[in-house]
Amino acid sequence: MWSDMIGNTIGLIALALGWRRSILTWPAQLLSGVILVGAYASAHLSGGVGKQLLVIGVAAWGWWQWNRGRRQAQDGSIAVRFATWKERGLLLAGAVLGTLAVGGLFTLYPSLSWSPWADAYIFVGTLVAMVAQARGLVEFWFAWLLVDLVGVPLAFNSGLAFSGLVYVIYFALVIWGMRDWWLRTRTAPALEGALS
């Protein structure tokens, strides 16, 4: 499907821009989400449609967050860091409770998704990843990896072969981006010490 191919190509660009900590990652995610709503609707994956609607909403919030954060940074870059243990606990609890709630809803209304638990897991995992990204947390890359583990087989089984292929590429970009953000958290304290 053309919408699947175009939306996911823009999504790949958005991920690469996120790895580079470019503010343009957010408008790219917005556009990708709008296009992919049509792709998932045609495959009868309500979780995918809901996920893209969340992508659109969270991308708008992330754009605002990064604009605000960039104004606060002295060099104009987006600061990244590891989450605190409390933040990790909240992200994990939100992921578990959200997946149970959405999966339960999809189970009660089977017309919403032919694969309720996988669909719910991807839906909630995407939300968790984007919230972590908007906050500049390195853990957002780990959340994307966990989403990909379920997203790749689900996309292929749903007839969205291009989405499945793109998820494989996402996996490689996520590993690369995670390494970059991780290294930035290790060099930041040394730079701050050198400046003081």
N, C-alpha and C positions, 0 to 999 in steps of 0.2 A: 504494500500500500504506500502511496506517495506520502500521505500524512505521517505515517510511521517513519519513513526514511528521512523526510525533511525535519520533522520534530526531533528525532534522535540525533541527527547530524548537528543541529543547533545545540542540543543538550551536551554533546561531546565538546563543542566549542565553549559552552558555559563552564564545563568541568575544567577544561584547560585554563580558562581565564581565572577560575577559582584557585587553581594551583598557583598561578602567577600573582594571586591576591589583587586582581584587577576588579575595580568597581563594576566593570562591564559584565561580570559574571551574572549579576542580578537581572538586568534587562534581557540578557540572552536566555536565562532560565524562565522568565516570564513568557517570552515568545515561544520557547519550546513547549511549555505547559499548555498554552492556548492551542497549538497545533496538535499535540498529542491527545488532548481531550477527544478530538474526532477519531483518532486511531483506536483508542481504547473503547470508545462507545460502539464502534463498528464491530469490535471483537467481543462485545457483551461482557466486558470486565469492569464492573461498577467500581471495584476497588481502584483500578487503574485510572478511571475517570476522576474519582474522588481524590486520588493521589495527585493528579495534575491540577485539580482545583486548589488543593493545599499548596502545591508548588507555586502557583500563581500568587496566592495570599502571602505565603512565607517569603517568597522572592521580593515582594514589595516591602515587607518588614525588614528583610535582610539588607536590602538596598539602603533603606533609611538608617539602619544600624551601622553599616559600613561607612556611609557618608558622615555620620556623627562621629564615629571612631577615627576616621581619617582626619577630620578637623582637629581632633585632640592630639594626634601624633605629631611630633616635631618634624620628622622627615617626610610626612605625607603618606607613609605606608600604613597598611593594615597590620596591627599587632596581632600575633598569634601566641597561644599558650596552651598548656595542658589544663584540663578541667580539674577542679578540686575534687576531693573524694565525695563531698556533699553533692556537687554538680553531677558527678558520675552516677551517684545513687539516684538522683532525681531523673536523669535521662533513662537509666535502666528501668526504674519503676514506671515511668511514663510509657516506655516501650512495652513492657509486660502488660500493664493494665489496659493500655490502648489496644493492643493486639487482642486481648481477651474480649474487650467490649466490641470492637469492630468485627472480629471473627464470630462472636455470638450473634450479632446483628445479621451478618451474612448467612449464618446457619439457620436463623429463624425465617429469613426471606431468601430462599435459594435462587430466586430469579435475579438477585443482585450479583451473584458470582457463582461460576461453576466450580471454583476452587477457593472456598471461603477462608480457610486458615492461611494459605499461602498469600492470597490477595490481601488479607488483613495485615499480615506480617510486613509485606512490601509497603502498603499504605502507611502504616504507623512508623516503620523504619525510615522511610523517606522523610517524614515529618521530623523525627528525632535528628536525622543527619542534617537537615537544613537549619534547624534551630541551633545546633552545635556550630554549624558553619557561620551563621549570622553572628554568633558570639565569639568567633575566632578561635574555637577550640579544636585542637589537633584530633580529638576523638571523633570528629565528624567523618574523617576518612575511614575509621574502623566501622562506623555505622554503615557507610556506603558498601564496604566489603561484605558485611553481613546481609545487606539487602541484595547484593549481587548473587550471593550463593543460592538464593531462592528465585530471584528475578530471571536469571538466565534460563533455567529449565521451564519456568512458567511461560515465558515469552515464546519459546520454541513450541511448547505444547498448545499454545493459544493461536498458532498460525502467524505470529508476529516475528518472523525469522529475522528481519532487519533489527528489531529491538533486541533479540537474543544475541546477535552478532555485535551490536553496539555495546551491550552489557559486558561482553568479553573484552572489548577495547576499554570500556570504563574501568574494568578490573586492573588493567595495566596502568592506566593513568592514575588511578587511586593509589596504587603502590608507589608510584613516582611522586605524586603530590604529598602523600603521607611522609615520605622520606624528607622532602624539601621543608615542609612545615616543622617536622621534628627537629631537623638541624637548626632551623631558625630559633626554636625555643632554647637551644643549647648555646647559641652565640649571643642572644639578647642580653643576659646578665653581664657577660664579659664586656660588651660594648657600653652598657650603662656604667659599669665600674670605671671604664677608661675615660668616660666623659666627666666623671665627678672628681 
